[in-house]
Amino acid sequence: MPSFTSERQTLLTSVFFCAAVLCVSFVSQGECQTTPPPPTPCSVYKTCDTCVPNAKCLWCLTTNNCTEYPVSWLLPPASVCQLSQARWGVCWLNFEALLITLGVVGGTILISIVACCCCCCCCKRRQSRPDRDEERYARRREEIKQRADERNLERKARHDQIRKKYGLMGDSDHPYSKFENE
């Protein structure tokens, strides 16, 4: 009986210890969470190199200022900055060239994928059915083989007639007919 109470006491101690560890972990996790600082406005940045690493900012060379990228528009309107003078992502590439480059690369990738799919479909279709030339050659081989078989049968029939004529072909009913004639 004393061992039962000690096991029970050990079990209760383990449960309380686990509960305490869980409570401490939840409390400490709640303390670690902090609210993020408010985002820095783009107008704070004074050079292109500090402005363009932020994805939400756009640098305009004509006005030499950093402005918020107008996310409501796909392309920034001319009132914000001309496309040829706008810099976004990197300072050495204007927005117009960036769009042209992305369009060309995207189009090339799309055309490559379509071409690969077409080639795969054509090759698969070509492998599934035999070629016309192959069919023609197969028919021709079959015809040649049939004619050869017919000639062999005719030749065998002629040889058999000659053997009968000269008595070389014995009675095929029993195998010892050849020995009886001697």
ABEGO torsion letter per residue (X at the ends): XAAAAAAAAAAAAAAAAAAAAAAAAAAAAAAABBBBBBBBBAAABABAAAAAABAABBBBAAAGBBBBBBAABABBBAAABBAAABBBGBAABBAAAAAAAAAAAAAAAAAAAAAAAAAAAAAAAAAABBBAAAAAAAAAAAAAAAAAAAAAAAAAAAAAAAAAAAGABBBAABAAAAAAAX
